[in-house]
Amino acid sequence: MQNTVYSINGPVVKVKDTKDFSMLEMVYVGNKRLIGEVIGINEKYTTIQVYESTTGLKPGEPVEGSGAPMSATLGPGIISNIFDGIERPLRKLEDVSGAFISEGSSVSALDEERLFDVTLKVGVGDNVCGGDIYAVCPETPLIEHRCMIAPDLSGKIIWIAENGKYRINDKVAELETDDGTKITLTLCQKWPIRQSRPVKERLSINKLLVTGQRVIDTLLPIAKGGTAAVPGGFGTGKTMTQHQLAKWCDADIIVYIGCGERGNEMTQVLEEFGELIDPKSGKHLTDRTVLIANTSNMPVAAREASIYTGITLAEYYRDMGYHIAIMADSTSRWAEALREISGRLEEMPAEEGFPAYLPSRLSEFYERAGYMKNLNGSEGSVTIIGAVSPQGSDFSEPVTQNTKRFVRCFLALDKSLAYARHYPAINWITSYSEYVDDLKNYYDENVGADFIEYRHKINNILIEENNLMEIVKLIGADVLPDDQKLTIETARVIRLGFLQQNAYHKDDTYVPLEKQYKMMGTILLLNKEAKRAISRNIPISSIIETGLFEKVIKVKYNIPNDNLSLFDELNSEIKNTISSLSRA
């Protein structure tokens, strides 16, 4: 007996009196064969979440099971591609259905006709197990694709093809399992998107994700394999901050998930990434980027799936030994999709209408980050940087508060900083990073033994300035003693010369760690020498008149990234100029 649609409520469809489906099974709904997923089963009804628009769907139309969970196709051809929330390639969908995606458009996730230059890495008689690499091929000029035995397989290689050009579904090897089953190995495999891929061991997080953004690398570092949230109201620069991180961070591969964002923002991402040259390789940035575009006018259920699709692709490349950074923009839109579907399912709402399982879904997502030892012995990482869009910049709302529980780096964007044209608009007082102590050895070995000490001093000056400004607002700056005026002046240099960064300046859009270290050293030297002069009764006004403070602010532009020896000259000038005041 054929299963048919009983009721339709937006993306939620019910089938009555059937035991043919299993939980989380992928199904085809209606005459157009819309893609759906079973999300609830009881004695009477099977509930299905449909990932496409259900407009025109009628009761009585057939529902057909696939026998497998909702899965991502993993193989060469993922990098440089643009997918929707359920891994359908948008470029190919455009060819099939035009600018607007029609329901039931069925296209394969990866190009099945493209030929890859495959080199086999195993021989007949080799014993292999899950994660072992059996073939490699160049996927893009920057990324070598490593085809791996599925994690749940093991056995002996009984046949291999010759090295040459193959499509993703061509047979390149054959495996015989311990029970005698023969399995064909192609260049691709499938993996359920809601299930994390297994690893051998979770390693400690102690390597910096270098972003070239001073406020992040120095004050609020993100570790490779770590988690970070970038919350901020409308117009505070969440997307711009994530763009900068995607362009400049030292991850091998970027997975950018545009989850419920405006279409023009995703267009900007596509255009920018297409034009950008990767600073490390000189090739196009798209050669190491995957884009998942699920804009606000696309079906809401697919938005909920897009996060899981993105993290599954990231874990697949992590298993090859790559370091991946995921930009999820924005998890608030994803939570709103959960809320809408939960409402359709008539579930009991929790705070602000979000479902009671919102915290567990967020934790499931962020827990899939980590620095791992893979099944094949290689090391790889997945770093998750999720934007949060609290309505009215209210950080007490449920998505921001629950995200805060599961991330260790919180980059709070400030509306007043953004409106003052201070970018990145990360508030150094309300933001925090718990990775500082974990990264101490990294800084000591790769930058300088006193990097962390410099950071603490810079941070303390900013905190002190914040406290002093409360007094200044009440009684004015004139009544402060000179040493406190110096703190305010030094903090101004830190804010304008160090924390503020120009994304459109060739030397300031990305700043190497060594330059960040030297900039901190120069600022602290100026503060130390000025403090010494003040102790000798030289007024702060005389020190300011030397122009040294303005000169240090302009260091970010005036000292190129490839000529850091100029810092030594500036440091000598600071010492000589201030000591000459003492002699005068």
N, C-alpha and C positions, 0 to 999 in steps of 0.2 A: 504494500500500500504506500502510495506516494505521500510524503509530508508536505503540508501546505501552510501558507501564512494564515494565522488566525486573527491577529490584531497588529496594528501599526501605530506607534506613538513616537513621531520624529524618527531618530535613528534606532529606536528600540522596537524590535519585532518579536512576536510570540508565536510559537507553534504548539498546538494542543495535542495531548494524548499521544506522546511518542517516547520511545526509549532508544531511539536510533543514534542520538548524538552524545558525545562526551564533553565534559567541562573544558573550556578553552579551545575547542575544536574550531578550525576554520571552515566556514560553510558558504555556499552560494545561494543567494536569496532572489527569488522572482525570475521572471522570464529573461531579464537583462543580466542575470547571474551577478548580482551585486555581492561584493566581498563582505563577509561578516564573521563574527566570533561569538561562540556560545559563552555567556557570562552567568547563566543561572539555570538550574534544573530542579524541578520538583515533580511530584506525582502527576500534576495536571499539565504544567506548562514548561516548555523550554524557551528561555529568554535569549535573544540574539542581539548583539550590538552591531549595527551595520556601518561600515566605514565609508559609504558613499551616500549621496542624496537619495532619500526614499520617495521623492516626488513621483507620482504616477504609479507607485506600487499598490497592488490591490490584494485584499484577502482572497485566498484560494490559489494564489500563484505558488509554484513549487519551491521547496527548500531542499537543497542537496548537500550532504556532508562531504568533506574531503578526506576524513580519516586521519588528519594530521593537525597539529596545533598551528596557530598563526606564526609563520616563520619568515626569516629573512634569507634571501639567496646570497651566499657569500662566495666570491670568486673574483678573478681579475676583471677590471672594468668599473669597479666601484669608485675609485679615485677619479676626480675631475667631473664626476657625474652630478646631476641635480635630481633628487627624488622627492616624491610627495611623502606623506606621513606613513604610508604602508609600502614604501620602497617601489613605487612605480616611477620609471624614469620620465620626467616631465618633457624633455626634448622629444622623446619618442611618442609620448601621448599627444603632443602638439601636432606631430605628423599625422597621427591617426584621427584625432577629433577636432583639430583646429585650436584656436586660442582658449576656448572654454572646454574643459574636460567633460565629456559625456559619460553618463552612468554606464557601468558595465564594460568600460574600455579595458580590454584584456591585452596587456603587453608583458613580455618577460622583463624581469628586473634588470638583467644584464644583456648586452649585445651578443646574441648567439651565433652571429656570422663573422664576428671579428676574429682574426687569426693572431695568436700570440706565439712568440718565439720561445718554445719550452725546452728547458734542460732538465733531464731526469737526475735525481740525486740518490736513487736507490738501485740495487741490483737484484736479480732473481736469487731467491734463497734468503734474502735479508729478513730478519724478524723486526717488525715495526709495531708501535703502539700509539695510542692517542696523542696527537700533537706533533708527531715526527714529520719532518718535511720530506716529501717525496718528489717534488718538482718545483722549479722556479721559473719565472718569466718576467721581463721588464714590463711593468704596468704603465708607468710614465717615465720620463727622463730622470725623475728623482726617486721613485719607489720601485723596489724589486718585490714582486708578489711571490709569496712562499706558500705553495699548496700543502696543506697539512692533513694527516690522517684525522678523521673525526674523533673527538675525545672519547667516545664510547666504543671505539674499534681497536682491535689488535689482531695480529696474525703474521703470516709469512707472504712475502711477495712471490708470486708464481709466474708473472709475465710483466714485461715492461715494453713500452713503445720506444722507437728510436727518437733521438733529439730532433726537433723540427717544429713546424708551425701547426698549431692545433686550435680548434674552437673550444669554448668552455665546456661543452657537453661531449666532446670526443673522449674516447677511452685512451688513457695514457699508461695505465698499469692495472694489474689485477691482484687482489688480496685474497688469501684463503685463511679463514678464521680457524680457531682451535677445534671447532666442531665440524669443520669441513665445508662450511658455507663459502661460496665464491662471491666476492664483491668487486664490482667494477669501480675503479677510481678515475674520476674526471678532474677537471680543473676547478670544479665548484662543489659546494655542499650547502645544506640548509640547517638553520638553527632557530629554535623557538625564541621569539624576541623577549618574552617575559621571564626567561630562564637565563641566569648568568652562566658564562662559560667557565668550566672548571680550571683550576690552576694547581700547581704543585705546592706553592707556599706564598703567603703574604709577607712581603719584606717590610722592614722599617722605612719610614719616609724621611730621608735626610739629604735629598738633592734639590736644589733650587730650580724652579721653573723660571728661567731668565726671561723677562718681558721687555727690558729696556725702558720701562716706565719707572721713574725714580721713586715716586711715592709708594709704589708696590714693592719693587725689589729691595728697597732699603727699610721702609717703615712697616710695611704690611705684606711680607713675602708670602708667596704661594709655593708650596713644594710640589715636585713631580709626584703624581699619584694622590694629590691632595684634593680637597673640595673647597670651593669659595662661592660666596653669594655676592651679587652686585645689586643691592636694592636701591631704588630711587623713584621719585615721582616723575610725572610727565615732563619732558624737557630737561632732565638733569644729565643726560648723556650716557645712559646705560648702553645703548646700541653702539655709540661711538667708542666707549671704553672697551667693549667686547671686540669691536673691529680692530682696535689698536693691539689688543692682546692676541687676536687671531693672526694679525699680520706679522707681529714681531716676536712672539714667544718661541722658545727654542724646542718646541715639540716637533717630532718628525712629521706628524699628520694632524690636520685640523678637521674636526667634524663640527660643522655649524648648523644648529637646529633652529630654524625660524619658526617658532611654535606660536601660532595665532597672531603673528605680527602683521602690520599693514603691508599691503602688496608693494607699495612704493619703496618701503625699507628693504624688502628682499631684493627688489630690482637694483637698488643701490649696492647691496652686497654683491650681487652677480656682476654688475658692471665694474665695481672697484676691484674685486678679486681677479677679474679677467685681465685687468690692465696692470696689476701690481707685479713687480719682479721680486722674487724671493731673495733677500739680502745674502743668505748663506750660499746659494747655488748660482744665482744669476738667471735662473729659469723662472717661468711663470708660477705665481703662487698657487694657481689652480692645479698644478701638477702634484700638489700634496694636500688638496682640500676636497672634502665631501660636503655637499650642501643638501640639507633636508628642508624643503620649503613647504610649510603648511600654513598658508596665510589665513587671515581672519574670516575670509569669505568661503573657505573650504569646509567640508563636512566636519562637524565638531568631534565626532568619534575618532576620526583619523588624527586629529590633533592630540588626543589622549595617547594614541599609539606611537606618534612620531618620536617621543622621548625614548621609548624602548627600542625602536628601530635604530636610532642614532647610537645608543649605548652598545647595542649588539654589534654594529659595524665596527665601533671603536675596540671592543673586546677582541674581535677577530684579528684586527691588525696588531693589537697588543700581543696576542699569542705568537705572532711572527717575530716578536722582539723589538717592536717599535714603541715610541713614546707618543701618546695621543692626547690632545687637548680638546675637550668638548665645550662648545659655547652654546648653552641652552637659553634662547631668548624668545619668550620668557616663561619661566615656570608658573607665573601667576595665571597666564592664559591657559596653561595646561590644567591648573587646578580649577579654573572656571569651567573647562570642558568636563572635568570630573563632577563638578557641582551640577551642571546641566543634565548629564546622563543620570546622575543619582536622583535628581528630581523626577525624571521620566520613569525611573524604576520605583518611584514612590517610597524611597528609603527615608528613614528618620533623619532629618537634618541636624547637624551640630552647629557650632559657632558660625554666624553669618551665612548660614545655609550650606556651608561646605559639608561633605559627607564625613562621618565619624572616622573613616579610615584614611583621611588625608595625611595625617602624620606618618602612618605606616607606609603609604605609597611613596611619600617623599624620602623616607629613610631607605626604602628598597632601592630607589634610584641612586641616591648619593653613596650608598654602601657598595655600589658596583665600581666605584673609583678605587684606586690603590696602585701600589708599586709591587709587582708580582714576579715570582719565579714561575715561568710557564712549564707546561708538561714536557716540552722538549729541552728544558734546561736553560733557555734564553731568559733574559729579563726584559720586561716591558712595563709600561704604566698607562693608566687612564686618569687624567686630571679633569675634574668637572667644575666649570665656572658657570653658574646659573644666574641669570638676571631675574630680579623680582620686581614687579610693578605694583606696589601698594597704592591703592586709590587715595588721592589727596596727600601723598607722602606720609601716610600713617603707618609707621613701622610696628604698631601694636596689633595690626590685623593678623588673622590666622596664618596666612601663607608665609609672611616674613618671620613671624614668631616661631613657627614650626621648622622653617628652613634653618633658622639660627641654631636650633638644637642639633642639627646633623652636619653642619659645616664647621670648619676650624679657621676659616678666614672670612671676615665680614667687611666688605668694602662699601660702606654706607655713602651714597651720593647725596650731596647737600644742595637744596634748591637755591639758597642764597649765594653759594659759591658759583653755581652755574650761571645765575643771573648777573654775577659780577665778572663773568667771562674768565673764571679761574678753572682751567681744565688740566688734568682730569678732576672733576668736582668731588673728589673723595674727601670726606671730612675725617681728618687725622685724629680728632678727639673721640668721635663716636665709633670709629672703625677699630678693628683689632685683628691680629693674626696670632694663632697659637703655635705657629711653626717656627718662631724665632729661635727658641732653644734647640729644636731639632736640627736647625740649619747652621748652628754655630761652627761645627767642624768644617762644613762646606765653605763658609766665608773665610775661615782661618787658612784653609789650604789653597783656595782659588783666588782670593782677593787680598786680604791683609789681616794680620793677627788682631788688629785693633778696630776692625770694621764694626763689630757688635758694640764695642765701647763708644765709637763715634755715634752709632745709631741711638744708643741710650741717651747720650748727651743732647743730640738734636731733639729727640723726643721730649726730654725734660725741659728744654728751652720753650718748646711749643706749649707744653702743659702749663709752665709758669706764666707764659704770656696770656694764656686763656684766663688764668686766675687774676692776673693784673688788669685785664681789660674790664673785668667786673668793677674794679675800683675806678678805672679811668672813666667809665660811663657815668659814675656817680659824681666824681670830684674833678675830673680832667687830668691830663697827663703832666701838667706843669708842676704839680705838687710832689711828684714822685722823685726820690733820690736818683742820682745819675746811674748807679748800678742797675736799678730797675728800668730806667729809660734805655740802658744798653740792652737789657733782655728783650724789650719790645722792638728795638731797632734790629737786633740780630734775628729775632723771629720773623720780622718783615723780610729780611734777606732770605731766610729759609723758605718762606711762603712764596715769594716772587721769583727767587733765583733758583730754588731747588724743587719745590713741590709743584709749581706751575710749569707746564710743559707744552711746547708748541708742536702739534702734530704735522704742521705744514713746513717746518724748517728742517733742512736736510741733516743738521747735526743735533737737533733736539727731538725729533720724532722717535729716535731710538738712541739710548745712551748706554754704552757698555759699562759693566760693573766697575771697572778700574777708574773710569771718569767719575762715576757716582762717588766712589771712595775718596778720590782726590778733591772733589767739590766739597764734600763734608769736611775734609781736613782743612781746607782753606777757610771755610766759614768759621770753624771752631778756632782756628789760629787767629783770625780777626777778632773774635770774641775774647779770646785769652789776652791778646796784646792790648786791646782796648780796656779790658778790666784792669790790667796792670797799670795802664796810664791813668785811669780814674783813681786808683789807689794812691797815685802821686799828685792828686788834686788837679789833674788836667780835666777841664769840663768836657762833657760828652759832645757839646756843640762844636768844639774845636776838632774833635775826631771826625764828626760827621762832615765838617767842611773840607776835609782832605779828599772827599769823593771816593774813598775806599769802599764804602758800603754799596754805592751804585755800581762800582767797577766789578765787585764780586757778584752782584745780581746778574750782570751781563756776561759772566763767564760761560754760561750755557751756550751763548751764541759766538763769543769771541775766541774761545779755545776749541779748535776742531777736535773731533773724536780721534783723529789720527796724529795729533801733535800734542800729547799730554805733557811734554817736557816744559811747556809754557807755564804750567802751574808752579814750577820751582821759581821762575822769574817773578810771578805774582806774589808768592809767599815772601820772597826777599823784599819786594817793594813794600808789602804790608809792615814787615818788621822795621825796615829803615824809616818809613814815613812816620810811624807812631813813635819810634825812639827819638826821631828828630824833634817831635813835639815836646818830649820830656826834656830835651837839652835847651829848648828855646826859652 
